[in-house]
Amino acid sequence: MHCTAVHCKVMDELNRLSIDSRVTVRRSGPPDPAGTCVVYWMQRAQRGLDNPALEVAVQAANALAKPAVVFFAPVPFYPRANLRHYRFLAQGIPDIAESLRKRNIGFVLRRFPEHSLTKFCEEIRPSLVVGDENPMREPESWRRSAAKKLSTPLWTVDADVIVPSKLLEKAQYAAHIIRPRLQAQLGRFLVPPKNTKAGVAWRKPPALQSLDPEFEITQGWPLDASVGPVSDFRGGTNEALRLLKEFIAHGLGTYGVKRNRPEVVGTSRLSPYLHFGHISPLTVALAVQKADAPNEDKKAFLNQLITWRELAVNLVRFDPNYDNFECAEPWAHRTLASHAKDNRPVLYSERQMEHAETHDSLWNAAQMQMVNTGWMHNYVRMYWAKKILHWSPSPAEAYQIAVRLNDKYQLDGRDPNGYTGIAWSIVGKFDRPWFERPIFGQIRYMSGESTGKKFDSKKYIQQNSVP
C-alpha cells in the first residue's frame, strides 16, 4: 500500500525528529494518527522557553497537525526533597504556564495522587509522548516504567545539556579529556533555539482535570518542613533570566578575579535554576558568548557551565555509584584504605556538623550559608566537603554525611553537579594523586589557614555567622 504524498511528508518529518542526536526512542512505533495531540511529559526541564524536549514535541505535533500539551505532575516523594525544594519548584509554575500560552501550547497541571502519566494518556489518547532525559537513578526508573506501561510511542530528549550526553558513549575520566570532545560539538549544538509555536491550539476537554498554575501544589502533602523556604532565591524562569542579565552586566567581566571569592557576589548563582530546569544552559551560554566582556572571563565561565557541568552529567549517566564512595578510582580506594586507621584528632557527629558546631569558623560559616540560603559558594563547598572527610570515622561515612547534608539544604542538591563536587573533594574523582598526608592519603588537601588567606574570610564568616 503506497502512502499519500502528505502522509509520506509527515512520516519523513517524524523520522527526522526521532533520529535527532538528543532523542532516545524509549517505546518505538509510529505515532497514532487517530490520537488527539502530542504530549510533552515535563519533569527535569521545567520551562517553556529554550527547551529542546518541548521543541521536539511541538514540531511533531505540527507535523501531525495536532495540538501540543504539556503534562506536569509533581509528586511529594522524591528522595531527600523537602519543603524548601518543593516551594522553589512551585514558584516556577506560573512562568511555565505563561510561556506555554504564548506558544499556543496546552498545559495540564496535576499533582500527587493524580499524577499518573499513564492515566492521563488513557484520558486523552495522544499520538505520541515526548519526555525529557534525566540520568538520575529515580527519574530514570520512572522513564523505564513509562515505556512499559504506555500504549503510544515514547521519546525522551536530552534537554538540559548543550552537547547530548549519549554522543560521548562512555564514561569520561577527566575535564581535560571531555573538554575537546565537547568543544568539537559546540558548533553543531551551541546555536539559538527555535521556540516554535504550536500550529493547532489545544482545547482542554471540559471534564479534564487540571489545577490552576497559581495553586499551591504542596498543600496537604506530608513534606519534611524542618528545612523551610528561603528568601534569597525565588524559583522561576523570569527570575533566572533576571539573574542572568544581572550577572552579564555586573559579574561576568570580573568573573576570573572574583569567582573564588565567596564574600562577594562574583558568580552567576544560577545553579538552583539549572537544577530545576527553570533556565537552559544553552540560554546562559549564548548570553555569555554575546556579552561585552573579556574573552578570558567568558572562557572561564563557559568552562564551568559546559565542561564541568556536562562531565558531572556524564558521571551520573555512566556510573551507578555516582552518589557513594564506590565511584572512586582505584588509586583513591588504595590510598584511603591505607590511611583508614589513621588517628583522627577531631571527630564530629553528623548532628554537630549539621548545626555548625565545629571549632572551625570558616567551615561553620559555609554550613550556615547553605542552611540559611539554600546555596553555598563553590569554593568553600570544596573545603566544606574535605573537612567532613577529615572529621569523620571513615571516608565512606564522610561521603554519605556530605551527600545527606548537601541534598537536604542545597536548592541545587540531588544533582549531578553536587555529587561530582563531593566525589572530587572526598575521593579525588576527576583529580589526580597529590602528596601523601595522614587521613587524606593522596587526596588533595585544603587547610583552613591556606584557604582563608585566598579571600576575605573574616568578612565571609561575619556574613554567615552562627546565630
ZAMARGU-4260 file (C-alpha; in steps of 0.2 Angstrom, whole numbers, plus 5000, padded with zeros to 4 digits):
<rodrens>
0) 5000/5000/5000 | 5008/5017/4995 | 5006/5032/5006 | 5000/5048/5000 | 5012/5062/4997
5) 5006/5071/5013 | 5007/5056/5024 | 5025/5052/5017 | 5030/5070/5021 | 5023/5069/5039
10) 5032/5052/5042 | 5048/5059/5035 | 5047/5074/5047 | 5043/5062/5062 | 5058/5050/5057
15) 5069/5065/5056 | 5064/5071/5073 | 5066/5053/5081 | 5084/5051/5075 | 5089/5068/5082
20) 5105/5066/5092 | 5095/5072/5108 | 5081/5059/5106 | 5081/5042/5113 | 5066/5031/5107
25) 5060/5023/5123 | 5045/5015/5115 | 5045/5013/5097 | 5032/5013/5084 | 5023/5026/5073
30) 5013/5040/5081 | 4995/5035/5081 | 4986/5046/5068 | 4970/5044/5077 | 4977/5052/5093
35) 4971/5069/5099 | 4988/5078/5102 | 5006/5076/5106 | 5010/5076/5125 | 5026/5083/5132
40) 5029/5075/5149 | 5038/5089/5159 | 5049/5084/5173 | 5068/5089/5173 | 5066/5104/5160
45) 5053/5114/5169 | 5052/5129/5157 | 5043/5134/5141 | 5057/5143/5134 | 5073/5136/5125
50) 5068/5118/5129 | 5074/5105/5116 | 5062/5092/5123 | 5047/5104/5121 | 5053/5109/5104
55) 5053/5091/5098 | 5035/5089/5105 | 5029/5104/5096 | 5037/5100/5079 | 5030/5083/5080
60) 5013/5090/5084 | 5014/5102/5069 | 5019/5088/5058 | 5004/5078/5063 | 4993/5094/5063
65) 4988/5091/5081 | 4989/5102/5096 | 5003/5100/5109 | 5000/5099/5128 | 5012/5099/5142
70) 5008/5087/5157 | 5017/5092/5173 | 5013/5082/5189 | 5024/5085/5204 | 5025/5071/5217
75) 5030/5073/5236 | 5041/5058/5237 | 5057/5062/5228 | 5071/5056/5238 | 5078/5069/5250
80) 5067/5083/5244 | 5058/5094/5257 | 5048/5109/5258 | 5062/5121/5253 | 5064/5112/5236
85) 5046/5110/5233 | 5042/5128/5236 | 5056/5133/5224 | 5048/5121/5211 | 5031/5128/5214
90) 5037/5146/5211 | 5042/5142/5194 | 5025/5135/5188 | 5016/5152/5183 | 5031/5156/5172
95) 5029/5139/5163 | 5011/5142/5160 | 5014/5159/5153 | 5027/5154/5141 | 5016/5140/5135
100) 5002/5151/5132 | 5012/5162/5121 | 5017/5147/5111 | 4999/5141/5109 | 5003/5125/5119
105) 4991/5117/5131 | 4996/5115/5150 | 4989/5102/5161 | 4995/5103/5179 | 4991/5089/5191
110) 4999/5083/5207 | 5000/5068/5218 | 4990/5057/5220 | 4983/5062/5202 | 5000/5062/5195
115) 4999/5046/5183 | 5006/5049/5166 | 4998/5033/5160 | 4981/5038/5167 | 4982/5055/5159
120) 4986/5047/5142 | 4971/5035/5144 | 4960/5050/5146 | 4966/5060/5131 | 4973/5046/5119
125) 4989/5055/5112 | 4998/5051/5096 | 5015/5052/5104 | 5023/5056/5121 | 5039/5066/5122
130) 5048/5067/5139 | 5065/5074/5145 | 5080/5064/5149 | 5086/5063/5167 | 5101/5051/5171
135) 5097/5051/5190 | 5093/5034/5197 | 5075/5038/5202 | 5069/5048/5187 | 5077/5035/5175
140) 5067/5022/5183 | 5051/5032/5180 | 5055/5033/5162 | 5058/5014/5160 | 5042/5011/5169
145) 5033/5023/5157 | 5040/5015/5142 | 5032/4998/5148 | 5015/5005/5153 | 5011/5017/5139
150) 5002/5011/5123 | 5009/5025/5112 | 5027/5029/5107 | 5038/5037/5120 | 5053/5048/5115
155) 5064/5056/5128 | 5075/5071/5124 | 5092/5077/5132 | 5086/5095/5136 | 5097/5100/5150
160) 5115/5099/5142 | 5122/5108/5127 | 5130/5093/5119 | 5119/5077/5120 | 5127/5066/5133
165) 5124/5050/5123 | 5136/5056/5110 | 5151/5054/5122 | 5146/5035/5123 | 5156/5031/5139
170) 5162/5037/5155 | 5175/5052/5154 | 5189/5052/5166 | 5194/5070/5167 | 5190/5088/5162
175) 5205/5088/5150 | 5198/5073/5142 | 5180/5078/5140 | 5184/5096/5135 | 5190/5094/5117
180) 5176/5081/5114 | 5163/5094/5119 | 5172/5108/5110 | 5171/5098/5094 | 5152/5098/5095
185) 5149/5115/5100 | 5147/5122/5083 | 5133/5110/5080 | 5124/5112/5096 | 5128/5129/5103
190) 5115/5138/5092 | 5100/5149/5096 | 5084/5138/5099 | 5068/5140/5088 | 5054/5140/5101
195) 5042/5135/5088 | 5024/5140/5091 | 5011/5126/5090 | 5001/5127/5074 | 4985/5119/5082
200) 4978/5126/5098 | 4975/5115/5112 | 4957/5115/5118 | 4955/5106/5135 | 4940/5095/5137
205) 4928/5102/5150 | 4929/5087/5161 | 4948/5085/5160 | 4956/5089/5177 | 4969/5102/5178
210) 4975/5113/5193 | 4977/5132/5191 | 4995/5137/5189 | 4994/5148/5204 | 4988/5133/5215
215) 5000/5129/5230 | 5004/5111/5224 | 5012/5107/5241 | 4995/5109/5250 | 4991/5094/5261
220) 5007/5085/5257 | 5017/5077/5271 | 5033/5085/5267 | 5048/5087/5278 | 5045/5105/5284
225) 5061/5106/5295 | 5070/5114/5281 | 5060/5129/5276 | 5059/5140/5260 | 5072/5153/5258
230) 5071/5172/5254 | 5087/5173/5244 | 5081/5164/5229 | 5064/5163/5221 | 5061/5150/5208
235) 5055/5153/5190 | 5062/5156/5173 | 5059/5175/5174 | 5069/5176/5190 | 5083/5166/5182
240) 5083/5177/5167 | 5084/5192/5178 | 5099/5185/5187 | 5107/5180/5171 | 5105/5198/5165
245) 5112/5205/5181 | 5127/5193/5180 | 5131/5198/5162 | 5130/5216/5167 | 5140/5216/5183
250) 5148/5200/5186 | 5155/5192/5170 | 5168/5205/5167 | 5177/5201/5183 | 5172/5183/5184
255) 5190/5177/5183 | 5196/5188/5198 | 5180/5186/5209 | 5174/5168/5206 | 5184/5161/5220
260) 5179/5175/5232 | 5164/5169/5242 | 5162/5185/5252 | 5157/5195/5236 | 5144/5192/5223
265) 5156/5185/5209 | 5146/5171/5202 | 5130/5169/5192 | 5121/5160/5206 | 5111/5151/5193
270) 5114/5133/5199 | 5097/5131/5208 | 5088/5137/5192 | 5099/5125/5181 | 5095/5111/5193
275) 5076/5113/5192 | 5077/5117/5173 | 5070/5134/5175 | 5083/5140/5163 | 5093/5131/5149
280) 5112/5130/5149 | 5110/5135/5131 | 5102/5151/5136 | 5116/5155/5148 | 5130/5150/5136
285) 5123/5160/5122 | 5121/5176/5133 | 5139/5174/5139 | 5146/5172/5121 | 5137/5188/5115
290) 5142/5198/5131 | 5154/5213/5130 | 5166/5205/5142 | 5184/5200/5142 | 5187/5183/5132
295) 5196/5176/5147 | 5182/5178/5159 | 5169/5171/5146 | 5180/5156/5143 | 5182/5153/5162
300) 5163/5154/5165 | 5159/5143/5150 | 5172/5130/5156 | 5162/5128/5172 | 5145/5128/5163
305) 5149/5116/5149 | 5165/5106/5153 | 5162/5103/5172 | 5143/5103/5172 | 5142/5090/5157
310) 5156/5080/5165 | 5145/5079/5180 | 5131/5073/5170 | 5142/5060/5161 | 5147/5053/5179
315) 5129/5051/5183 | 5124/5043/5166 | 5138/5030/5166 | 5142/5026/5185 | 5128/5019/5195
320) 5138/5023/5211 | 5138/5042/5207 | 5132/5046/5225 | 5143/5035/5235 | 5161/5031/5240
325) 5162/5017/5227 | 5163/5029/5212 | 5181/5032/5217 | 5195/5027/5205 | 5207/5013/5211
330) 5221/5024/5216 | 5209/5033/5228 | 5202/5017/5236 | 5220/5011/5239 | 5226/5027/5247
335) 5211/5030/5258 | 5211/5012/5263 | 5230/5013/5268 | 5225/5028/5279 | 5209/5021/5286
340) 5216/5018/5303 | 5225/5035/5305 | 5221/5044/5321 | 5208/5057/5318 | 5212/5071/5331
345) 5195/5078/5330 | 5178/5068/5326 | 5162/5077/5324 | 5145/5069/5323 | 5133/5072/5309
350) 5122/5082/5320 | 5136/5093/5326 | 5141/5097/5308 | 5123/5100/5303 | 5121/5113/5317
355) 5139/5121/5313 | 5145/5116/5330 | 5164/5113/5325 | 5179/5123/5330 | 5182/5129/5313
360) 5173/5146/5310 | 5176/5146/5291 | 5168/5128/5290 | 5154/5134/5301 | 5151/5149/5290
365) 5150/5138/5274 | 5137/5126/5283 | 5126/5141/5289 | 5127/5149/5271 | 5119/5133/5265
370) 5107/5131/5279 | 5101/5149/5278 | 5101/5152/5260 | 5100/5136/5251 | 5116/5139/5242
375) 5135/5138/5246 | 5148/5146/5236 | 5158/5133/5226 | 5175/5137/5233 | 5170/5135/5251
380) 5160/5120/5246 | 5176/5111/5241 | 5183/5115/5258 | 5167/5110/5267 | 5167/5093/5259
385) 5186/5090/5263 | 5184/5094/5281 | 5170/5082/5283 | 5182/5068/5277 | 5195/5075/5290
390) 5182/5074/5304 | 5173/5058/5301 | 5177/5040/5306 | 5179/5034/5288 | 5179/5040/5270
395) 5163/5030/5266 | 5154/5038/5281 | 5161/5056/5277 | 5154/5053/5259 | 5137/5049/5265
400) 5136/5064/5278 | 5141/5076/5264 | 5128/5069/5252 | 5114/5070/5265 | 5118/5087/5271
405) 5120/5093/5253 | 5104/5086/5247 | 5094/5092/5262 | 5099/5110/5262 | 5105/5115/5244
410) 5092/5121/5232 | 5104/5113/5219 | 5105/5097/5229 | 5101/5080/5222 | 5110/5085/5206
415) 5125/5078/5196 | 5135/5094/5200 | 5133/5092/5218 | 5138/5073/5218 | 5153/5077/5207
420) 5159/5090/5219 | 5158/5078/5233 | 5167/5065/5223 | 5181/5077/5218 | 5183/5083/5236
425) 5182/5067/5246 | 5188/5053/5234 | 5198/5063/5221 | 5186/5060/5206 | 5192/5069/5191
430) 5208/5074/5201 | 5225/5067/5202 | 5235/5060/5217 | 5244/5073/5227 | 5257/5072/5241
435) 5254/5059/5254 | 5247/5065/5271 | 5238/5057/5286 | 5220/5053/5284 | 5219/5060/5266
440) 5232/5049/5259 | 5235/5056/5241 | 5218/5065/5241 | 5221/5084/5238 | 5221/5093/5254
445) 5214/5110/5259 | 5218/5118/5275 | 5208/5132/5284 | 5223/5143/5285 | 5228/5142/5267
450) 5210/5143/5261 | 5206/5158/5272 | 5220/5168/5265 | 5214/5167/5247 | 5199/5179/5250
455) 5192/5190/5264 | 5187/5175/5275 | 5183/5186/5290 | 5170/5196/5280 | 5163/5179/5274
460) 5162/5172/5292 | 5153/5188/5298 | 5141/5187/5283 | 5137/5169/5288 | 5139/5168/5307
465) 5130/5156/5318 | 5116/5165/5326
</rodrens>
